[in-house]
Amino acid sequence: MKIDSNFLDLIMYDGILNKTQFELLGFDSSRINSWQEEALGKEISKEDVNLLILLKGKLALKGQEVIVNNYHQMLEFNLQKPKKKIKKEVVINDKTNSLEIYCDGACSNNPGKAGSGLAVYDGTKKPILLYGKYEIMGTNNIAELNAFFKALNIASKAKCDEITIFSDSKYSIDCITKWAYSWKAKGWSKKGGEIKNLELIKEAHEFYEKIKDKIQIKHVKGHAGIEGNELADRMAVYAILSKNKEYEEYSYKNIDEVIGLKKG
């Protein structure tokens, strides 16, 4: 929706907003002077509308954080449905000529609890969302590599003319498509020390070598509003919450509901 004067009146307390409300609107509370004029006409999501209303009041920072966390937990609880196990292979629409796969990883504390997520666009109305590969003590790089490997696996089974894998992890892309060639030529070693996550990199690189001629790999900026990347991010976080080690398909009604889930 677009912000109008009535909505500003609804969310203000004594004619002002608190710090978290300013951040939701994309303003720096310490610098903005004519914020009301700048806010009018601004497009905001349904999630931000709800949060701006819930955050109304003279609240301590801790109280603002609690409200935001509780809101996301409520969304996650309301979206929970009986889990439906998927087959080992993701069923891709056979009639599509192009396939886009967004992959992402998340980690709590790094190292800590880790999970991976994907959003697969195969020409149908809604993308296929996958979450899984939970690790009780992983890293962000491992989570990103796991998601990238799953994307390669899906791409290998697709019968499409154009297949593109998108990742916001330069580390994963470079490990598999660039650095691995040099490391392999040196007996899987590198100057300066250990190659972290070596076994996973070797397996993913071998997979990449088999299908590299039929796919494109592209880097995208994380948390930049790119739908596929945002959805994969939410699935990676959901994998941590659900503690799913195997990949499962996420059941949902509309994309906005998923975007409203906890971010990584």
The 8 nearest C-alpha neighbors of each residue, nearest first, counted from 0:
[[1, 42, 43, 2, 44, 45, 48, 41],
 [2, 0, 42, 40, 41, 43, 3, 39],
 [1, 3, 40, 39, 41, 6, 0, 42],
 [2, 4, 39, 6, 5, 40, 1, 7],
 [3, 5, 7, 6, 8, 39, 2, 35],
 [6, 4, 8, 7, 3, 9, 2, 10],
 [5, 7, 9, 8, 4, 3, 2, 10],
 [8, 6, 4, 9, 10, 5, 11, 3],
 [9, 7, 5, 6, 11, 10, 4, 14],
 [10, 8, 6, 7, 11, 5, 52, 55],
 [9, 11, 52, 55, 7, 8, 51, 6],
 [12, 10, 15, 16, 14, 8, 9, 7],
 [11, 13, 56, 14, 15, 55, 16, 10],
 [14, 12, 15, 11, 16, 56, 57, 8],
 [13, 15, 12, 11, 16, 8, 7, 10],
 [16, 14, 11, 12, 13, 17, 10, 56],
 [17, 15, 11, 20, 12, 21, 18, 14],
 [16, 18, 20, 19, 21, 57, 15, 58],
 [17, 19, 21, 20, 28, 22, 16, 60],
 [20, 18, 22, 21, 17, 23, 63, 54],
 [19, 21, 23, 22, 17, 18, 51, 16],
 [20, 22, 26, 24, 18, 19, 23, 28],
 [21, 23, 25, 19, 24, 20, 26, 18],
 [24, 22, 20, 25, 21, 19, 47, 51],
 [23, 25, 21, 22, 26, 20, 38, 43],
 [26, 24, 22, 23, 21, 27, 20, 38],
 [27, 25, 21, 22, 24, 28, 31, 23],
 [26, 28, 29, 30, 31, 21, 22, 25],
 [27, 29, 30, 31, 21, 18, 26, 22],
 [30, 28, 27, 31, 32, 26, 18, 21],
 [31, 29, 27, 28, 32, 26, 34, 33],
 [30, 32, 34, 28, 27, 33, 29, 26],
 [33, 31, 34, 30, 35, 28, 29, 36],
 [32, 34, 35, 36, 31, 37, 38, 30],
 [35, 33, 37, 36, 32, 31, 38, 26],
 [34, 36, 38, 37, 33, 39, 7, 32],
 [35, 37, 38, 34, 39, 33, 40, 32],
 [36, 38, 34, 35, 39, 33, 41, 40],
 [37, 39, 35, 41, 36, 34, 40, 2],
 [40, 38, 2, 3, 41, 36, 37, 35],
 [39, 41, 2, 1, 3, 38, 42, 37],
 [40, 42, 1, 38, 2, 39, 43, 37],
 [41, 43, 1, 0, 40, 2, 44, 39],
 [44, 42, 0, 47, 1, 41, 45, 48],
 [43, 45, 47, 46, 48, 0, 42, 255],
 [44, 46, 48, 47, 49, 43, 0, 255],
 [45, 47, 44, 49, 48, 259, 50, 43],
 [46, 48, 50, 44, 49, 45, 51, 43],
 [49, 47, 45, 51, 46, 50, 44, 52],
 [50, 48, 46, 52, 47, 51, 53, 45],
 [49, 51, 53, 47, 52, 48, 54, 46],
 [52, 50, 54, 48, 49, 53, 20, 47],
 [51, 53, 10, 49, 50, 54, 55, 48],
 [52, 54, 50, 51, 55, 49, 66, 10],
 [55, 53, 51, 52, 50, 56, 63, 20],
 [56, 54, 10, 52, 53, 11, 12, 51],
 [57, 55, 12, 58, 54, 11, 17, 16],
 [56, 58, 17, 59, 12, 55, 16, 54],
 [59, 57, 56, 62, 63, 60, 17, 54],
 [58, 60, 62, 61, 63, 57, 17, 64],
 [61, 59, 63, 62, 64, 58, 18, 19],
 [62, 60, 64, 63, 59, 65, 58, 66],
 [61, 63, 65, 59, 60, 64, 58, 66],
 [62, 64, 60, 66, 61, 65, 58, 59],
 [65, 63, 61, 67, 62, 66, 68, 60],
 [66, 64, 62, 68, 63, 67, 69, 61],
 [65, 67, 69, 63, 64, 68, 70, 62],
 [66, 68, 70, 64, 65, 69, 63, 71],
 [69, 67, 65, 71, 70, 66, 64, 72],
 [70, 68, 72, 66, 71, 67, 65, 73],
 [69, 71, 73, 67, 68, 72, 66, 74],
 [72, 70, 74, 68, 73, 69, 261, 260],
 [73, 71, 69, 75, 74, 70, 76, 68],
 [72, 74, 76, 70, 71, 75, 69, 77],
 [75, 73, 71, 77, 72, 76, 78, 70],
 [74, 76, 72, 78, 73, 77, 260, 71],
 [75, 77, 73, 79, 78, 74, 72, 71],
 [78, 76, 74, 75, 79, 73, 80, 72],
 [77, 79, 75, 76, 74, 80, 251, 256],
 [80, 78, 76, 77, 75, 81, 82, 250],
 [79, 81, 82, 78, 250, 77, 83, 251],
 [82, 80, 83, 79, 250, 84, 78, 249],
 [83, 81, 80, 84, 247, 249, 250, 79],
 [82, 84, 85, 81, 248, 247, 250, 249],
 [83, 85, 247, 82, 86, 248, 246, 245],
 [86, 84, 247, 248, 83, 87, 89, 88],
 [85, 87, 88, 89, 84, 90, 247, 246],
 [86, 88, 85, 89, 246, 245, 247, 84],
 [87, 89, 86, 90, 153, 85, 156, 152],
 [88, 90, 91, 87, 86, 153, 85, 127],
 [91, 89, 88, 92, 86, 93, 157, 153],
 [92, 90, 93, 89, 121, 157, 95, 158],
 [91, 93, 94, 95, 121, 90, 122, 123],
 [94, 92, 95, 91, 158, 159, 157, 96],
 [95, 93, 92, 96, 122, 159, 91, 121],
 [94, 96, 97, 93, 122, 92, 121, 159],
 [97, 95, 159, 160, 161, 94, 98, 158],
 [98, 96, 161, 159, 95, 162, 160, 121],
 [97, 99, 162, 121, 120, 161, 163, 100],
 [100, 98, 163, 120, 119, 162, 164, 101],
 [99, 101, 119, 164, 118, 165, 163, 120],
 [100, 102, 165, 118, 117, 227, 228, 164],
 [103, 101, 117, 146, 166, 231, 116, 147],
 [102, 104, 231, 116, 143, 232, 146, 115],
 [103, 105, 143, 142, 115, 235, 114, 116],
 [106, 104, 235, 114, 113, 139, 263, 236],
 [105, 107, 113, 139, 109, 112, 138, 111],
 [106, 108, 111, 112, 109, 113, 105, 110],
 [107, 109, 111, 110, 106, 112, 138, 139],
 [110, 108, 111, 138, 106, 107, 139, 137],
 [109, 111, 138, 137, 108, 136, 106, 107],
 [110, 112, 136, 109, 107, 108, 137, 106],
 [111, 113, 135, 136, 107, 106, 134, 137],
 [114, 112, 106, 134, 137, 133, 105, 239],
 [113, 115, 133, 235, 238, 239, 105, 132],
 [116, 114, 235, 104, 146, 142, 131, 132],
 [115, 117, 235, 234, 130, 231, 103, 129],
 [118, 116, 102, 231, 129, 101, 128, 119],
 [117, 119, 128, 101, 231, 127, 227, 100],
 [118, 120, 100, 127, 126, 99, 121, 101],
 [121, 119, 126, 99, 98, 122, 100, 118],
 [120, 122, 98, 123, 92, 119, 95, 91],
 [123, 121, 95, 120, 124, 92, 98, 97],
 [122, 124, 125, 121, 126, 120, 92, 95],
 [125, 123, 122, 126, 121, 120, 127, 253],
 [124, 126, 123, 127, 120, 254, 253, 122],
 [127, 125, 120, 119, 118, 128, 124, 123],
 [126, 128, 119, 118, 125, 120, 129, 248],
 [129, 127, 118, 249, 248, 117, 126, 119],
 [130, 128, 248, 117, 247, 116, 249, 246],
 [131, 129, 116, 234, 238, 246, 247, 115],
 [130, 132, 246, 243, 238, 244, 245, 133],
 [133, 131, 244, 114, 245, 115, 243, 246],
 [134, 132, 114, 244, 243, 242, 131, 113],
 [135, 133, 113, 136, 137, 112, 132, 114],
 [134, 136, 112, 137, 111, 113, 133, 242],
 [137, 135, 111, 112, 134, 110, 113, 138],
 [138, 136, 113, 111, 110, 134, 112, 135],
 [139, 137, 110, 109, 141, 140, 106, 111],
 [138, 140, 106, 142, 141, 105, 109, 143],
 [141, 139, 143, 138, 142, 144, 171, 170],
 [142, 140, 144, 138, 143, 139, 145, 137],
 [141, 143, 104, 139, 145, 115, 140, 144],
 [144, 142, 104, 140, 146, 141, 103, 145],
 [145, 143, 147, 141, 146, 142, 171, 148],
 [146, 144, 148, 142, 147, 143, 141, 149],
 [145, 147, 149, 115, 143, 102, 144, 148],
 [148, 146, 144, 150, 149, 145, 102, 143],
 [147, 149, 151, 145, 150, 146, 203, 144],
 [148, 150, 152, 146, 151, 147, 145, 153],
 [151, 149, 147, 153, 152, 148, 154, 146],
 [152, 150, 154, 148, 149, 153, 155, 147],
 [151, 153, 149, 155, 150, 154, 148, 156],
 [154, 152, 150, 155, 151, 156, 149, 157],
 [153, 155, 151, 157, 156, 152, 150, 162],
 [154, 156, 152, 153, 157, 151, 210, 158],
 [157, 155, 154, 153, 158, 152, 88, 91],
 [156, 158, 154, 159, 155, 153, 91, 98],
 [159, 157, 156, 160, 93, 96, 155, 154],
 [158, 160, 96, 97, 161, 157, 162, 95],
 [159, 161, 96, 97, 162, 158, 213, 98],
 [162, 160, 97, 159, 98, 96, 163, 214],
 [163, 161, 98, 214, 97, 99, 215, 159],
 [162, 164, 215, 99, 214, 216, 100, 98],
 [163, 165, 100, 216, 101, 99, 217, 215],
 [164, 166, 101, 217, 218, 100, 216, 102],
 [167, 165, 218, 168, 102, 219, 101, 103],
 [166, 168, 219, 221, 220, 218, 169, 103],
 [169, 167, 170, 166, 171, 172, 143, 218],
 [170, 168, 172, 171, 173, 167, 218, 166],
 [169, 171, 168, 173, 172, 174, 140, 143],
 [172, 170, 174, 168, 144, 169, 173, 175],
 [171, 173, 169, 175, 174, 170, 176, 168],
 [172, 174, 177, 176, 170, 175, 171, 169],
 [175, 173, 178, 171, 172, 179, 170, 177],
 [174, 176, 204, 172, 173, 179, 177, 171],
 [175, 177, 173, 172, 174, 178, 179, 204],
 [178, 176, 173, 179, 174, 175, 180, 181],
 [177, 179, 174, 180, 181, 173, 182, 176],
 [180, 178, 182, 181, 177, 175, 174, 183],
 [181, 179, 183, 178, 182, 177, 184, 176],
 [180, 182, 184, 183, 179, 178, 185, 177],
 [183, 181, 187, 179, 185, 188, 184, 180],
 [182, 184, 187, 186, 180, 185, 181, 179],
 [183, 185, 181, 182, 186, 180, 187, 179],
 [186, 184, 182, 183, 187, 188, 181, 189],
 [185, 187, 183, 188, 184, 182, 189, 181],
 [188, 186, 183, 182, 185, 184, 189, 179],
 [187, 189, 182, 186, 185, 194, 190, 193],
 [190, 188, 182, 191, 192, 194, 187, 193],
 [189, 191, 192, 188, 193, 182, 185, 194],
 [190, 192, 189, 193, 188, 194, 182, 195],
 [193, 191, 190, 189, 194, 188, 195, 187],
 [192, 194, 195, 189, 188, 191, 190, 197],
 [195, 193, 197, 196, 188, 192, 189, 187],
 [194, 196, 197, 193, 198, 200, 192, 199],
 [197, 195, 199, 198, 200, 194, 141, 140],
 [196, 198, 200, 195, 199, 194, 201, 187],
 [199, 197, 201, 200, 196, 202, 203, 195],
 [198, 200, 202, 201, 197, 196, 203, 144],
 [199, 201, 197, 203, 198, 202, 204, 196],
 [202, 200, 198, 204, 199, 203, 197, 205],
 [201, 203, 199, 205, 200, 204, 198, 206],
 [202, 204, 206, 200, 205, 148, 201, 207],
 [205, 203, 207, 175, 201, 206, 202, 200],
 [206, 204, 208, 202, 207, 203, 201, 209],
 [205, 207, 203, 204, 209, 208, 202, 210],
 [206, 208, 204, 209, 211, 205, 210, 203],
 [209, 207, 205, 206, 211, 210, 204, 212],
 [208, 210, 207, 206, 211, 205, 212, 155],
 [209, 211, 207, 212, 213, 208, 155, 214],
 [212, 210, 207, 214, 208, 213, 209, 215],
 [213, 211, 210, 214, 209, 215, 208, 207],
 [212, 214, 211, 210, 162, 215, 161, 160],
 [215, 213, 162, 211, 163, 212, 216, 210],
 [214, 216, 163, 164, 162, 217, 213, 211],
 [215, 217, 164, 163, 165, 214, 218, 172],
 [218, 216, 165, 164, 219, 215, 166, 163],
 [217, 219, 166, 167, 165, 169, 220, 216],
 [220, 218, 167, 166, 221, 165, 217, 228],
 [219, 221, 167, 223, 222, 218, 225, 166],
 [220, 222, 167, 223, 219, 228, 229, 225],
 [223, 221, 224, 229, 220, 225, 228, 232],
 [224, 222, 221, 225, 220, 229, 228, 219],
 [223, 225, 222, 226, 229, 228, 221, 227],
 [226, 224, 228, 223, 227, 229, 222, 221],
 [225, 227, 229, 228, 224, 230, 258, 231],
 [228, 226, 230, 229, 101, 225, 118, 231],
 [227, 229, 231, 230, 225, 226, 101, 232],
 [230, 228, 232, 226, 227, 231, 225, 233],
 [229, 231, 233, 227, 232, 228, 226, 118],
 [232, 230, 117, 116, 234, 228, 118, 103],
 [231, 233, 229, 235, 230, 234, 103, 263],
 [234, 232, 230, 236, 235, 231, 262, 237],
 [233, 235, 116, 237, 130, 231, 236, 232],
 [236, 234, 116, 115, 114, 238, 232, 104],
 [235, 237, 233, 239, 238, 234, 263, 105],
 [238, 236, 234, 240, 239, 235, 241, 233],
 [239, 237, 131, 114, 130, 235, 241, 236],
 [238, 240, 242, 114, 236, 237, 241, 113],
 [241, 239, 237, 238, 242, 236, 243, 114],
 [240, 242, 238, 243, 239, 237, 131, 133],
 [243, 241, 239, 133, 240, 238, 244, 131],
 [244, 242, 131, 133, 241, 245, 238, 132],
 [243, 245, 132, 133, 131, 242, 246, 134],
 [246, 244, 131, 243, 132, 247, 133, 130],
 [245, 247, 131, 130, 129, 132, 244, 243],
 [248, 246, 129, 130, 85, 84, 249, 245],
 [247, 249, 129, 128, 85, 250, 130, 246],
 [248, 250, 128, 129, 247, 251, 130, 127],
 [249, 251, 248, 252, 80, 128, 82, 83],
 [252, 250, 253, 249, 257, 78, 256, 254],
 [253, 251, 254, 250, 256, 257, 255, 125],
 [254, 252, 255, 256, 251, 257, 125, 258],
 [253, 255, 257, 256, 258, 252, 251, 125],
 [256, 254, 258, 257, 253, 259, 45, 46],
 [257, 255, 259, 254, 258, 253, 260, 252],
 [256, 258, 259, 254, 260, 255, 230, 233],
 [259, 257, 255, 260, 256, 254, 230, 229],
 [258, 260, 256, 257, 46, 255, 261, 71],
 [261, 259, 257, 258, 71, 233, 75, 262],
 [260, 262, 71, 233, 259, 263, 236, 237],
 [263, 261, 233, 260, 232, 236, 229, 258],
 [262, 105, 236, 232, 233, 261, 235, 106]]
